Amino acid sequence: PKGTTLQNIAKQFKCHVYILGRGSTRDRAKEEELLQSGDPNYLHYGGPLHVKIETNAPPALAYQRVSGVLDVLQQ
């Protein structure tokens, strides 16, 4: 509920995990309204559903963190 699982994954791997794209919210009408507003913050609603993972770390550690998140999401 309310993204608890995603928040736990983000905390465990010290990453920011975002679900973006068409269908990433429960309110499809609101998504369409925000997309039509032309605001660059909502342009992702025009694309396919996808996951964005961000972290700040040295390259080897960042790769480990992102890889860990991907492993959990693919289960």
Number of C-alpha atoms within 10 A of each C-alpha: 5 6 8 9 10 17 14 11 18 20 12 12 17 17 20 17 19 15 14 19 18 18 16 17 13 8 9 13 10 11 21 14 12 17 18 13 12 10 9 9 10 17 17 16 21 16 11 12 13 13 13 10 15 14 17 11 13 8 10 8 12 17 12 13 22 20 14 15 20 13 10 9 11 6 5
